[in-house]
Amino acid sequence: MRVPSNTVPKSFYENPDVVEVSRQLLGKVLCSRIESTFTSGIITETEAYSGRDDKACHANNGKRTPRTEVMFGEPGHAYIYLCYGIHHLFNVVTNRKGLADAVLIRAIVPLHGLEAMKERRNMESEKNLTNGPGKFTQAMAITTSLNKTGLISPPVWIEDHGIEIPKKEIRITKRIGVDYAGSDADKPWRFLILPEAIR
């Protein structure tokens, strides 16, 4: 299958600074082609996780399990896991093999396939359609069946449409739902932009 010309290259994911990658993913376009249906959305919220000295990370300090094994693999692959037995959460593996860094994508703004997204979410309104890590994956039909998928070609990939996000539009906060991580929960590794910043 042909790789789109504006697909984010593997070298982007090889950046050793997972926090920088998390910030740079804002404005990139996440795409899926599932059963011939194409959907895409502009990434508006991310969180960085480091495989070393980060108790919030599933693979912290070499913690290998069947679930986290993909995090120790090549950068530019999807790490998708099930949260609370319901939500399929989509992460991008970064850095280099063996280090287990990843970025959680938390929200998108729909770009293509809005009607398909609404149908999958059983919603009529665009409001709150894709503003959460479990919401947008349902809207884009991204599930754990796509875990370990490479991100430079369909069915799931990320494109660069040249969308520039001014620094003043980027909010930086601590990550959500990681209070168990002690002091690591306070790391300012969550990045988000308001939807109106890209319209």
N, C-alpha and C positions, 0 to 999 in steps of 0.2 A: 504494500500500500504506500502511496506517495506521501512523503513527509512535507507538510506545509512549509513554505519558504521562510515564514516568520516564526517558526517554532523556536522556543528557547533552547539553546544548545546545551549539551552535557557540561561544557566548561563552566556555565553559569552555576550549576549545582556543585561543582568542585571547589568553590570558594571555601577556604578553611574557617571563615567567620560566619557561623550560622545566624547570628544576630543580624548581620548585614544582609544576608540572603533574605531573611524574614522581612526586613524593611523593603528590599528591592523587589519583592514579589508583589507589593502593592501596585496596582495599576496593570499588572500582567493579566492575561485572559486565560482562564481555565476552560478547556473544551472537552466535550464528551460526544462520542458517536456510538450510541447503543441501539442495536437492532434498527439501524438505518436512520435513527432520529438524532439530529445534531442539536446540541445545546451549548451555550457558552455564557460566561459571566466574568465581569471585571472583579478581580480580587481586591477586597476592601478591608480585610482584617486577618492578621496572622499572629502566630506565637512561635518563638524559637525554643528549641530544646536541645541541650548538649549532652552527649553521651559520657561526659566526664564532669565530675563535681557539680552535678545538677540533680538533686533528689526528686525533682518533678519529672524527670525523664524516665520513661519505662526501661531504658537500657543503661541507666547510670552506672558508670564504672565497671563496664563489662558484663552487665547482667543479661546473659543470653537465655532466652526461652524460645519455644516454637513461635510465639507471637512476635518477639523482637528480632528474630534472626535477620529479617529483611533490612533492619536498620544498620546492621553491620556489613551489608553488601555494598554494591556500587552506587554512587550518587546518581540522582536523576531517576529514581524509581519511587513508586507509590508504596507507602506504608498505610494500610487501611485496617482499622480494627473496630470491633463492636463495643460500644459503650452502653452500659446498663442493659445489655441484651437487645437494644432497640436501634440506637443511632450508629450509623457507619461514618467514622471520622477519618478524614483524608489528610495525610501527611506527605511531605516531600523529603526524601532522604538526601542529605547533602554531605559536603566535605570529601572524605575519601574512605575507601573500604576499610572496615575494622574500627571506625571511630563512632559510629551510631548517632550522628547528628541528624535532626529532622525539624521541619517547619510544619506546624499544624495550620491548615487553612480554615478560618473560622467563618468567613462570610464572603458573599459575592453580590454584585448587582447584575441582574440578567441582561444579556446582550442579544442572544439569539435563542429561539425556541421557547419563548415565554409561555405560549399556550400549552406546550408539552409539559413544562414545569408546573403550571397550575393544575393540570390534569393529574400528574403524579402526586402532587401534594393535596389534591382534592380541595382546591381553593379557587375562588373567583377573583380575589384581589391580589395585586402585586405586593401590597403591604405585608411585611413580615414573611414574605415567601422564601427568601434565601438568606436571611440575616442571622444565621446560626450554623454551627458546624454539622449538625445533623439534618438541618432543613435543606441546605443547598445540595447535599449529597443525594437526598431523596429526590429533589427536583431534577437533578442531572442524572439520576439512575446510576450513581456511583455506589457500589457495594463492596463488601469484603471479597467478592469473587474476583475483583480486579487488583487485589493485594499483590505486590511484587511486580506490577506492570511497569514497563519502561514509559517515560513521559515525553518521548520525542516523536511519537506517532500514535494514531488511533489504536485503541478506543478512548484513551484519556491522554491529553497532552496540554502543554501550556504554551501560549503564543505571546509575542511582544508586539503590541500595536503602536508602540511609540508614545504611550500615555505617560506624561510626566506629572508627578504629584509634587507640588511645592512643599518644602519642609514645613512651612507654617500650617499646612493642612493635615499633617500627620500627628496623631496623638500617640503618646507612649505611656503605657501603664504596666503594672504588674499583671501576671497571667491570671486567668480565671480558673477557679476550682482546683487549685493545687495547694491548699492550706496544709496538707499533710507533709509538704516538703520543707517545713521549718523556715529558716532564713532564706532559703532558695526561692520560696514563694514570693519574696519581695523583689526579685530581679525584674528590672524594667524591660521585659522581653516581649511585650505585646504591642503590636502596631496596628493602628486602624485609621481609616479616613471616613469622613461622613459622605454618604452617597451623593450629596449635592456638589461635592468637590470634583466629581468626574462627569457631571452632566453639562 
